[in-house]
Amino acid sequence: MAHNLLNDDSNILKQLRDGTAKFEIVSSPVTSVVSRFNWNARLFGIGNCSSLFFARIGSSIGGQSPAMKKLERFSVQKVTGDGRCLFRALVKGMAYNKGIPLNQREERENADELRMAVKEAICENVGDRKLYEEAIIAVTVDEPLQRYCKRISRPDFWGGESELLVLSKLCKQPIIVYIPEHEHRGGGWGSGFIPIAEYGSEFIKGSSRKAVRLLFSGNNHYDLLL
């Protein structure tokens, strides 16, 4: 895919639909790409994540935002690893930004509500699917939509790129995903965090809404960064 198309979401989506384009896979958020696609790995992926591969798609690929160019430092707020970790981390972050404390039951229930909101948006409201076209493409590259819609009904469903694309719009919530510095470097030391993807940045402008910062680690787990 030509480099100038990377800044044109509509061209990317059209080419992916008609089969004249394929995903460009990068090992980190830079301009160089690897042409071979690893079909077993999804972004922030369900699948084999012994090595991280990041597929550029939709709003995540509109060039590098300023947030993608710096090492940042936060404290890590651990999230229960019960399959709901993405949804739990997002719930915890939104509640924290509003100054609302949550107990474990409330956190679990709210996380399940977010998961089911994604299901409703993608699987049930057929008329609204165009609003989430990027997410649907990310899903259907990996599996048929019907199968996805069955899996997302389960409470242990693992969320990732597709769900973040939907939830950032549904909740009008800016979300930034990071990886640990040492994973970005491929090992060694490092206590900072590298931003790798940003969603819902349009909801920051003209509002006091704060971003939720999620930490994704190589064992397919999300925590919250504060």
URRA-V965670 format. One record per helix or strand. SS is the DSSP state (~ for helix, > for strand). FROM is the first residue (numbers start at 1). TO is the last residue. If there is no record, write none. Layout:
# URRA-V965670
ss=SS from=FROM to=TO
ss=SS from=FROM to=TO
This chain:
# URRA-V965670
ss=~ from=3 to=7
ss=~ from=9 to=18
ss=> from=25 to=26
ss=> from=34 to=34
ss=> from=54 to=55
ss=~ from=58 to=61
ss=~ from=66 to=69
ss=> from=71 to=72
ss=> from=76 to=77
ss=~ from=85 to=98
ss=~ from=104 to=124
ss=~ from=126 to=142
ss=~ from=145 to=151
ss=~ from=161 to=170
ss=> from=175 to=180
ss=~ from=181 to=184
ss=> from=193 to=199
ss=~ from=201 to=203
ss=> from=212 to=217
ss=> from=221 to=225
